[in-house]
Amino acid sequence: MAQEFVTARIKGDKVVVFLKPLCPYCVMAKDVLSKYGFKSGHLEFIDITGRDDMSEIQDYLNKITGERTVPRVFIGKKCVGGGSDVKALDKSGKLEGMLKSIGSLQ
């Protein structure tokens, strides 16, 4: 069920962040992404805290990304990493181009 939950949310034209709200790296990723003007429905934050399948979701994220930790940030169908990775992409100027390339910005 966790695999279906994750794969159903990862789409080619949106940004999806699997997170836990109290995690400082999750807050970092959310803050960086929130400063961009996304089209409606093209940015989704998914809080996995308290879900019955939270551990299975993290296991599946580990299987497809090599990391079990959150946040796991997907731009389109590609995982770009976690909070520090998103911050570095933003600082380098690459993040905006990646977001534009999937058509998620206004």
Secondary structure, 3 states (H helix, E strand, C coil): CHHHHHHHHCCCCCEEEEECCCCHHHHHHHHHHHCCCECCCCEEEEECCCCCCHHHHHHHHHHHHCCCCCCEEEECCEEEECHHHHHHHHHHCHHHHHHHHCCCEC
